[in-house]
Amino acid sequence: MFFLPSRINDCIISFYFLKIHIYLAVPVINPYLLKRLCPGKIFPYCFLLSRALSGAEAVNALRPFYFAVHPDFFGQHPREREVNENSLKRLSAYLENLQKPGFKSLKPTQLVFYVRETDQNPSDGQEHFSTSGFRAVKFTLHTRDLLSTVLYILNSCSLSIEHVQSLNTNVHSQPLKEAKRTSDRPIKWDKSYYSFTGFKDPDEDLEQVWRTETTLTSWLDNNGKSAIKKLKNSLPLRKELDRLKDELSHQLQLSDIRWQRSWGIAHRCSQLHSLGRLAQQNLETLKNAKGCTIIFTDRSGMSAVGHVMLGTMDVHHHWTKLFERLPSYFDLQRRLTHLEDQISYLLGGIQVVYIEELQPVLTLEEYYSLLDVFYNRLLKSRIPFHPRSLRGLQMILNSDRYAPSLHELGHFNIPILCDPANLQWFILTKAQQARENTKRKEELEVIENKLMQASTKKFSLGKFYKEPSVSSIQMVDCCKRLLEQSLPYLQGMHLCVSHFYSVMQDGDLCIPWNWKNGEAIK
């Protein structure tokens, strides 16, 4: 099992998009045959495979990669964060399978990551991650060992591989440099070689992945049985999770218990058991959370919307201190609500909201600080808005923008450092469009809910849900096309609409909202 680093400070970065498509293949070469065919020649590739990496060494070697793609650095960009989260899960499964004894070969695995940009020539000689943006990197893995996998991942993301030398004492610095230079041009044997020897041509599957677009029916045919098996195995744990959640919610009189990340069922049960043990030791302290929603996440504190956040890497002592401080947090929450009302009054009645799905995860203190800065700027400028002229409209505050914008869902994105005169002009000129967008959003949500209920009923789904980054428009389109299909594999399954195909570790099926059907598209 690979454990990725989970506690990294969020950073605020502005982004630009640069898509890079990379397709990688590692040919299956018999070193002894290679020596016979090419006597006297020593190939870097053979040096690289001279000693297998252990699982721990692979994780250590991939640290620069994890640091470049870790979801915590994409808090301001939910879609990119989810893409990296899910790609890391698929990569973790790929690496685990490589370590299983007796494995023969793995199917080509296509991965997409958003990689944070780095400064190429920093003055102090250290590698620094800049705030200028990130790039999308797409590559296909078809490797047969951990070392070649690690090298291809690092090379694909344009990250240094020099540190891998310290992990593998049999790999010399010169071969490493040559490997980086020649990785884009792997040795390719003539097709007759594979016909004569019976070895499988590694390029065939890759070419098929490249040329052929996956369809929903073909993907379900290939993965349905595996998902059913995983779901069946997870059912006892799912029942245990529901039991623990109900017991703790009743014992502590909680509004809800949720998880910020899509952790596995076993992981969630473990977290609830931990909270249950703490409740046995400090029941009266934990009752301070009466009426609250508890969220298991990366750090402890109170969220911007008033949820109690329990950091999964923190020990009971930290959790206990948090529950003891809840009364002071409730006082800060009341002051924050008053501050929102004051801002609303100054801006003609527009409502200040915090949308969890679209905004970075902020603590109550961080969000209060943003509101306070914005409020003081409004007081100084005294923008003239007619009282209650903007009632019914909503706005969210951003710290990484300098120009206001109108979201397709109808709310305004307002930078805390926005020019007051520009803000007034923008809100007044876009107010009618904002009302139209809001009305359309509400209508779409009604249609979306009806279509989801119809889909759940038709396919007898055990659960039907979507990732937060999937919009109502995308979900409506997905459900309409699903209802036209006959998909027996979906009966009783847990189906999640996402941006790509995946079978989760507990059997949930993830399909892209814009899935294709029918003949494979060449």
C-alpha positions as CSV (number, residue, x, y, z in Angstrom):
1,M,0.0,0.0,0.0
2,F,1.3,3.4,-0.9
3,F,0.6,6.3,1.4
4,L,0.9,9.7,-0.2
5,P,1.8,12.8,1.9
6,S,-1.4,14.4,3.0
7,R,-0.6,17.5,5.0
8,I,0.8,20.3,2.9
9,N,0.0,23.9,3.4
10,D,-2.5,25.3,0.9
11,C,-1.1,27.9,-1.4
12,I,-2.8,30.6,-3.4
13,I,-1.9,30.5,-7.1
14,S,-3.2,32.0,-10.3
15,F,-3.3,29.6,-13.2
16,Y,-3.0,29.4,-16.9
17,F,-3.6,26.2,-18.9
18,L,-1.0,24.5,-21.1
19,K,-2.0,21.0,-22.3
20,I,0.8,18.6,-23.0
21,H,0.0,15.1,-24.3
22,I,2.7,12.5,-23.6
23,Y,2.5,8.8,-24.5
24,L,5.1,6.6,-23.0
25,A,6.0,2.9,-23.6
26,V,8.6,0.7,-22.1
27,P,9.5,-2.1,-24.5
28,V,10.0,-5.6,-23.1
29,I,13.6,-6.4,-23.9
30,N,15.4,-9.6,-22.9
31,P,18.8,-8.3,-21.7
32,Y,20.6,-11.6,-22.5
33,L,19.2,-11.7,-26.1
34,L,20.2,-8.0,-26.4
35,K,23.7,-8.9,-25.4
36,R,23.9,-11.6,-28.0
37,L,22.5,-9.5,-30.7
38,C,24.6,-6.5,-29.9
39,P,27.9,-7.8,-28.4
40,G,30.2,-5.3,-26.7
41,K,27.5,-2.7,-26.3
42,I,26.1,-1.7,-22.9
43,F,22.8,0.0,-22.8
44,P,21.7,2.5,-20.1
45,Y,18.3,0.8,-20.0
46,C,19.8,-2.4,-18.7
47,F,21.7,-0.5,-16.0
48,L,18.4,1.1,-14.9
49,L,16.9,-2.3,-14.4
50,S,19.9,-3.7,-12.6
51,R,18.2,-3.6,-9.2
52,A,14.6,-3.5,-8.3
53,L,13.3,-0.6,-6.2
54,S,11.3,-1.4,-3.0
55,G,7.9,0.1,-2.4
56,A,9.3,2.5,0.1
57,E,12.2,3.6,-2.2
58,A,9.7,4.2,-5.0
59,V,7.6,6.5,-2.8
60,N,10.7,8.4,-1.7
61,A,11.9,8.7,-5.3
62,L,8.5,10.1,-6.3
63,R,8.5,12.8,-3.6
64,P,9.1,15.7,-6.1
65,F,6.3,14.4,-8.2
66,Y,3.9,14.2,-5.2
67,F,4.9,17.7,-4.2
68,A,4.2,19.0,-7.7
69,V,0.7,17.4,-8.0
70,H,-0.6,17.1,-4.5
71,P,-4.3,18.1,-4.3
72,D,-3.8,20.4,-1.3
73,F,-2.0,22.9,-3.6
74,F,-5.1,23.1,-5.8
75,G,-7.5,24.2,-3.1
76,Q,-8.6,27.2,-5.2
77,H,-9.3,25.0,-8.2
78,P,-11.7,22.1,-7.3
79,R,-11.8,20.5,-10.7
80,E,-8.0,20.2,-11.0
81,R,-7.8,19.0,-7.4
82,E,-10.2,16.2,-8.1
83,V,-8.4,15.2,-11.3
84,N,-5.1,14.9,-9.4
85,E,-6.8,13.0,-6.5
86,N,-8.3,10.4,-8.7
87,S,-5.2,10.1,-10.9
88,L,-3.1,9.5,-7.7
89,K,-5.5,6.7,-6.7
90,R,-5.1,5.0,-10.1
91,L,-1.3,5.5,-9.9
92,S,-1.3,4.0,-6.4
93,A,-3.2,0.9,-7.6
94,Y,-0.8,0.6,-10.6
95,L,2.2,0.7,-8.3
96,E,0.7,-1.8,-5.9
97,N,0.0,-4.3,-8.8
98,L,3.6,-4.0,-9.9
99,Q,4.7,-5.3,-6.5
100,K,2.3,-8.3,-6.4
101,P,4.2,-11.6,-6.8
102,G,3.6,-13.4,-10.0
103,F,2.0,-10.6,-11.9
104,K,2.4,-11.0,-15.7
105,S,1.5,-7.7,-17.3
106,L,-0.6,-4.6,-16.6
107,K,-3.0,-2.9,-19.0
108,P,-1.7,0.5,-20.3
109,T,-2.9,3.1,-17.7
110,Q,-3.5,6.6,-19.0
111,L,-3.1,9.3,-16.4
112,V,-3.7,13.0,-16.4
113,F,-2.1,15.3,-13.8
114,Y,-2.0,19.1,-13.3
115,V,1.6,19.8,-12.4
116,R,2.6,23.1,-10.7
117,E,5.2,25.1,-12.5
118,T,8.7,25.4,-11.1
119,D,11.3,28.1,-11.5
120,Q,13.9,26.7,-13.9
121,N,16.9,28.8,-12.8
122,P,16.4,29.9,-9.2
123,S,19.1,32.1,-7.8
124,D,19.7,30.1,-4.6
125,G,20.1,26.8,-6.5
126,Q,17.0,25.3,-4.9
127,E,13.9,24.2,-6.8
128,H,11.0,26.6,-6.1
129,F,7.4,26.2,-7.2
130,S,6.1,29.4,-8.7
131,T,2.7,31.0,-8.5
132,S,2.5,31.6,-12.3
133,G,0.4,28.6,-13.0
134,F,0.3,24.9,-13.8
135,R,0.3,22.6,-16.8
136,A,-1.7,19.6,-17.7
137,V,0.4,16.5,-18.4
138,K,-1.0,13.3,-19.9
139,F,0.9,10.1,-20.2
140,T,0.3,6.3,-20.5
141,L,2.2,3.8,-18.4
142,H,3.0,0.3,-19.5
143,T,6.0,-0.4,-17.4
144,R,7.0,-3.7,-15.8
145,D,8.9,-2.7,-12.7
146,L,9.0,0.1,-10.1
147,L,12.2,1.7,-11.2
148,S,11.3,2.2,-14.9
149,T,7.8,3.4,-13.7
150,V,9.4,6.0,-11.4
151,L,11.7,7.3,-14.1
152,Y,9.0,7.6,-16.7
153,I,6.7,9.5,-14.3
154,L,9.5,12.0,-13.4
155,N,10.5,12.4,-17.0
156,S,6.9,12.9,-18.2
157,C,6.5,15.7,-15.7
158,S,9.9,17.3,-16.6
159,L,11.2,16.6,-13.0
160,S,14.8,15.7,-12.1
161,I,15.7,12.1,-11.8
162,E,19.2,12.6,-10.4
163,H,18.1,11.8,-6.9
164,V,17.1,8.3,-8.0
165,Q,20.8,7.5,-8.2
166,S,21.1,7.6,-4.4
167,L,18.2,5.1,-4.2
168,N,19.8,2.6,-6.5
169,T,23.5,2.1,-6.0
170,N,23.8,0.0,-9.1
171,V,22.7,2.8,-11.3
172,H,25.5,5.1,-12.4
173,S,25.2,8.8,-13.0
174,Q,26.1,8.6,-16.7
175,P,23.5,6.0,-17.5
176,L,20.9,8.1,-15.6
177,K,21.7,11.1,-17.8
178,E,21.5,8.9,-20.9
179,A,18.2,7.4,-19.8
180,K,16.7,10.9,-19.5
181,R,18.0,11.8,-22.9
182,T,16.9,8.5,-24.6
183,S,13.6,7.9,-22.8
184,D,11.6,9.4,-25.6
185,R,13.2,7.0,-28.1
186,P,13.0,3.5,-26.7
187,I,14.4,0.5,-28.6
188,K,11.8,-1.0,-30.9
189,W,12.1,-4.4,-32.4
190,D,10.8,-5.3,-35.8
191,K,7.3,-7.0,-35.7
192,S,8.9,-10.2,-36.9
193,Y,10.9,-10.5,-33.7
194,Y,7.7,-10.7,-31.6
195,S,6.1,-13.2,-34.1
196,F,9.2,-15.4,-33.9
197,T,9.8,-15.3,-30.2
198,G,6.2,-15.2,-29.0
199,F,6.8,-12.2,-26.9
200,K,4.0,-9.7,-26.6
201,D,4.5,-6.4,-28.5
202,P,4.2,-3.7,-25.8
203,D,3.3,-1.1,-28.4
204,E,0.2,-2.9,-29.6
205,D,-1.9,-2.1,-26.5
206,L,-0.5,1.4,-26.4
207,E,-1.4,2.1,-30.0
208,Q,-4.9,0.7,-29.4
209,V,-5.4,3.0,-26.4
210,W,-4.2,6.0,-28.4
211,R,-6.3,5.3,-31.5
212,T,-9.4,3.9,-29.9
213,E,-11.7,5.9,-27.7
214,T,-13.2,4.1,-24.8
215,T,-17.0,3.6,-24.9
216,L,-19.3,3.2,-21.9
217,T,-20.5,-0.3,-22.9
218,S,-17.0,-1.6,-23.6
219,W,-15.7,-0.2,-20.4
220,L,-18.5,-1.7,-18.4
221,D,-17.9,-5.1,-20.1
222,N,-14.3,-5.0,-19.1
223,N,-14.7,-3.6,-15.6
224,G,-18.2,-4.6,-14.5
225,K,-17.3,-7.9,-12.9
226,S,-14.4,-6.4,-11.0
227,A,-16.6,-3.6,-9.6
228,I,-19.3,-6.1,-8.6
229,K,-16.7,-8.2,-6.7
230,K,-15.3,-5.1,-4.9
231,L,-18.7,-3.8,-4.0
232,K,-19.8,-7.2,-2.6
233,N,-16.7,-7.4,-0.5
234,S,-17.3,-3.9,0.8
235,L,-20.9,-4.4,1.9
236,P,-20.1,-5.6,5.5
237,L,-17.9,-2.6,6.0
238,R,-20.5,-0.2,4.5
239,K,-23.0,-1.5,7.1
240,E,-20.5,-1.0,9.9
241,L,-19.8,2.5,8.6
242,D,-23.6,3.4,8.7
243,R,-23.9,1.9,12.2
244,L,-20.9,3.9,13.6
245,K,-22.1,7.1,11.9
246,D,-25.6,6.7,13.4
247,E,-24.4,5.9,16.9
248,L,-22.0,8.8,17.0
249,S,-24.5,11.3,15.5
250,H,-27.0,10.3,18.2
251,Q,-24.5,10.2,21.0
252,L,-23.1,13.6,20.3
253,Q,-26.3,15.1,18.8
254,L,-24.6,16.0,15.6
255,S,-26.2,17.3,12.4
256,D,-24.1,15.2,10.2
257,I,-20.7,13.4,9.7
258,R,-18.9,13.9,6.4
259,W,-15.6,13.4,4.7
260,Q,-13.8,16.0,2.5
261,R,-11.9,13.4,0.5
262,S,-13.1,10.2,-1.1
263,W,-11.4,7.9,1.4
264,G,-12.1,4.2,1.3
265,I,-14.8,2.6,3.6
266,A,-12.2,0.9,5.8
267,H,-10.4,4.3,6.3
268,R,-13.6,6.0,7.2
269,C,-14.6,3.3,9.7
270,S,-11.1,3.6,11.3
271,Q,-11.7,7.4,11.7
272,L,-15.1,6.9,13.3
273,H,-13.7,4.3,15.7
274,S,-11.1,6.8,16.7
275,L,-13.7,9.5,17.3
276,G,-15.8,6.9,19.3
277,R,-12.8,6.1,21.6
278,L,-12.4,9.8,22.2
279,A,-16.1,10.2,23.0
280,Q,-15.7,7.5,25.7
281,Q,-12.9,9.4,27.3
282,N,-14.2,13.0,27.0
283,L,-17.9,12.8,26.3
284,E,-18.8,16.1,27.9
285,T,-16.2,18.0,26.0
286,L,-17.3,16.5,22.7
287,K,-20.9,17.5,23.4
288,N,-19.8,21.0,22.7
289,A,-20.3,20.0,19.0
290,K,-24.1,19.6,19.5
291,G,-25.9,20.5,16.3
292,C,-22.7,20.8,14.3
293,T,-21.5,18.9,11.3
294,I,-18.2,17.1,11.7
295,I,-15.9,16.8,8.7
296,F,-12.8,14.5,8.5
297,T,-10.3,16.4,6.5
298,D,-6.5,17.4,6.4
299,R,-6.4,19.8,9.3
300,S,-8.3,20.5,12.5
301,G,-10.3,23.7,13.1
302,M,-13.7,25.2,12.2
303,S,-14.5,25.7,8.5
304,A,-15.7,28.9,7.0
305,V,-19.3,27.6,7.1
306,G,-19.1,26.5,10.7
307,H,-18.3,22.8,10.3
308,V,-16.0,21.1,12.9
309,M,-12.9,19.9,10.9
310,L,-11.0,16.9,12.4
311,G,-7.5,16.5,10.8
312,T,-7.0,12.8,10.1
313,M,-3.3,13.1,10.9
314,D,-3.8,14.7,14.3
315,V,-3.9,12.8,17.5
316,H,-6.7,12.8,20.1
317,H,-5.0,15.6,22.1
318,H,-5.5,18.0,19.2
319,W,-9.1,16.9,18.7
320,T,-9.8,17.4,22.4
321,K,-8.3,20.9,22.3
322,L,-10.5,21.8,19.3
323,F,-13.7,20.6,21.0
324,E,-12.7,22.6,24.1
325,R,-12.4,25.8,22.0
326,L,-15.7,25.4,20.2
327,P,-17.5,28.0,22.4
328,S,-15.0,30.7,21.3
329,Y,-15.4,29.5,17.7
330,F,-19.2,30.0,18.0
331,D,-18.6,33.5,19.1
332,L,-16.4,34.2,16.1
333,Q,-19.0,32.7,13.9
334,R,-21.6,35.2,15.2
335,R,-19.2,38.1,14.5
336,L,-18.6,36.7,11.0
337,T,-22.3,36.6,10.3
338,H,-22.7,40.2,11.4
339,L,-19.8,41.2,9.1
340,E,-21.5,39.5,6.2
341,D,-24.6,41.5,6.9
342,Q,-22.7,44.7,7.1
343,I,-21.1,44.1,3.7
344,S,-24.5,43.1,2.3
345,Y,-26.0,46.4,3.5
346,L,-23.2,48.5,1.9
347,L,-23.7,46.6,-1.5
348,G,-27.4,47.1,-1.9
349,G,-28.5,43.9,-0.2
350,I,-26.5,41.4,-2.2
351,Q,-25.9,38.3,-0.1
352,V,-22.3,37.2,0.8
353,V,-22.0,33.4,0.7
354,Y,-19.3,30.8,0.9
355,I,-19.8,27.9,-1.6
356,E,-17.8,24.9,-0.4
357,E,-17.7,23.2,-3.8
358,L,-16.3,26.2,-5.6
359,Q,-14.0,27.8,-3.1
360,P,-10.8,26.8,-1.3
361,V,-11.1,25.1,2.1
362,L,-10.7,28.0,4.6
363,T,-10.9,28.0,8.3
364,L,-13.2,30.3,10.1
365,E,-10.4,32.6,11.1
366,E,-9.1,32.8,7.5
367,Y,-12.5,33.6,6.1
368,Y,-13.2,36.2,8.8
369,S,-9.9,37.9,7.9
370,L,-10.9,38.1,4.2
371,L,-14.3,39.6,5.0
372,D,-12.7,42.1,7.4
373,V,-10.2,43.3,4.7
374,F,-13.0,43.7,2.2
375,Y,-15.4,45.4,4.6
376,N,-12.8,48.0,5.6
377,R,-12.1,48.8,1.9
378,L,-15.8,49.3,1.3
379,L,-16.1,51.6,4.3
380,K,-13.3,53.8,2.9
381,S,-14.8,54.0,-0.6
382,R,-18.5,54.4,0.3
383,I,-19.8,53.0,-3.0
384,P,-23.3,54.4,-3.6
385,F,-25.8,51.5,-4.0
386,H,-29.6,51.9,-3.7
387,P,-30.7,50.1,-0.5
388,R,-32.0,46.5,-1.2
389,S,-31.7,47.1,-5.0
390,L,-29.5,43.9,-5.3
391,R,-31.5,41.6,-3.0
392,G,-31.8,38.1,-4.3
393,L,-28.3,38.1,-5.8
394,Q,-25.2,36.4,-4.3
395,M,-21.5,37.0,-4.2
396,I,-18.4,35.1,-3.1
397,L,-15.0,36.6,-2.1
398,N,-11.8,35.6,-3.7
399,S,-8.2,36.4,-2.7
400,D,-6.5,35.3,-6.0
401,R,-8.3,37.6,-8.5
402,Y,-8.1,41.3,-9.3
403,A,-11.1,41.7,-11.6
404,P,-14.7,40.8,-10.7
405,S,-16.6,38.2,-12.8
406,L,-20.0,36.6,-13.1
407,H,-20.3,32.8,-12.6
408,E,-22.6,30.8,-14.9
409,L,-24.4,29.7,-11.7
410,G,-25.5,33.3,-11.1
411,H,-23.2,34.5,-8.3
412,F,-20.5,37.2,-8.5
413,N,-16.8,36.4,-7.9
414,I,-15.5,39.5,-6.2
415,P,-11.8,40.0,-5.4
416,I,-11.1,41.5,-2.0
417,L,-8.7,43.9,-3.6
418,C,-11.0,44.9,-6.4
419,D,-11.2,48.6,-7.4
420,P,-14.4,50.0,-5.8
421,A,-15.4,52.1,-8.8
422,N,-14.9,49.1,-11.1
423,L,-16.9,46.9,-8.7
424,Q,-19.9,49.2,-8.7
425,W,-20.0,49.4,-12.5
426,F,-19.6,45.7,-13.0
427,I,-22.3,44.7,-10.5
428,L,-24.8,47.2,-11.9
429,T,-24.3,46.2,-15.5
430,K,-24.3,42.5,-14.8
431,A,-27.2,42.4,-12.2
432,Q,-29.9,41.4,-14.7
433,Q,-27.8,38.7,-16.3
434,A,-27.0,37.4,-12.8
435,R,-30.7,37.1,-12.0
436,E,-31.2,35.2,-15.3
437,N,-28.3,32.8,-14.5
438,T,-29.7,32.2,-11.0
439,K,-33.1,31.4,-12.3
440,R,-31.7,29.0,-15.0
441,K,-29.5,27.3,-12.3
442,E,-32.6,26.7,-10.1
443,E,-34.5,25.2,-13.1
444,L,-31.6,23.0,-14.0
445,E,-31.3,21.7,-10.5
446,V,-35.0,20.6,-10.5
447,I,-34.5,18.8,-13.9
448,E,-31.2,17.3,-12.6
449,N,-32.9,15.8,-9.5
450,K,-35.7,14.3,-11.6
451,L,-33.4,12.7,-14.1
452,M,-31.2,11.3,-11.3
453,Q,-34.2,9.8,-9.6
454,A,-35.3,8.3,-13.0
455,S,-31.9,6.9,-13.7
456,T,-31.6,5.4,-10.2
457,K,-35.0,3.7,-10.6
458,K,-34.4,2.4,-14.2
459,F,-31.0,0.8,-13.5
460,S,-31.9,-0.2,-9.9
461,L,-28.8,1.6,-8.7
462,G,-27.7,1.2,-5.1
463,K,-26.4,4.8,-5.1
464,F,-26.2,7.5,-7.8
465,Y,-24.1,10.7,-7.2
466,K,-21.7,13.1,-8.9
467,E,-18.4,14.8,-8.1
468,P,-18.7,18.5,-7.2
469,S,-16.8,19.5,-10.3
470,V,-19.6,18.2,-12.5
471,S,-22.1,21.0,-13.3
472,S,-25.8,20.6,-13.5
473,I,-25.7,21.1,-17.3
474,Q,-23.2,18.3,-17.6
475,M,-25.2,16.0,-15.3
476,V,-28.5,16.6,-17.2
477,D,-26.8,15.7,-20.5
478,C,-25.3,12.6,-18.9
479,C,-28.6,11.4,-17.4
480,K,-30.6,12.0,-20.6
481,R,-28.3,9.8,-22.6
482,L,-28.1,7.1,-19.8
483,L,-31.8,6.7,-19.8
484,E,-31.7,5.8,-23.5
485,Q,-29.4,2.9,-22.8
486,S,-29.8,-0.7,-21.6
487,L,-27.0,-1.3,-19.1
488,P,-27.6,-4.5,-17.1
489,Y,-24.2,-4.2,-15.4
490,L,-25.4,-1.1,-13.5
491,Q,-28.0,-3.0,-11.5
492,G,-27.3,-2.6,-7.8
493,M,-24.1,-0.7,-8.4
494,H,-22.9,2.6,-6.9
495,L,-22.4,5.0,-9.8
496,C,-20.5,8.3,-9.7
497,V,-20.5,10.7,-12.6
498,S,-17.0,12.2,-12.9
499,H,-14.6,13.3,-15.7
500,F,-13.1,9.9,-16.4
501,Y,-13.5,6.1,-16.0
502,S,-12.4,4.4,-12.8
503,V,-13.4,1.6,-10.5
504,M,-12.9,2.7,-6.9
505,Q,-11.4,0.5,-4.3
506,D,-14.8,-0.3,-2.7
507,G,-16.6,-1.0,-6.0
508,D,-18.0,2.4,-6.9
509,L,-18.1,3.0,-10.7
510,C,-16.9,6.3,-12.0
511,I,-17.8,7.3,-15.5
512,P,-17.2,10.6,-17.3
513,W,-20.3,12.8,-17.8
514,N,-19.5,13.0,-21.5
515,W,-19.2,9.2,-22.0
516,K,-19.3,7.8,-25.6
517,N,-21.2,4.8,-26.8
518,G,-21.5,2.7,-29.9
519,E,-18.6,1.7,-32.0
520,A,-15.2,2.8,-30.9
521,I,-14.2,6.1,-32.5
522,K,-10.9,5.7,-34.5
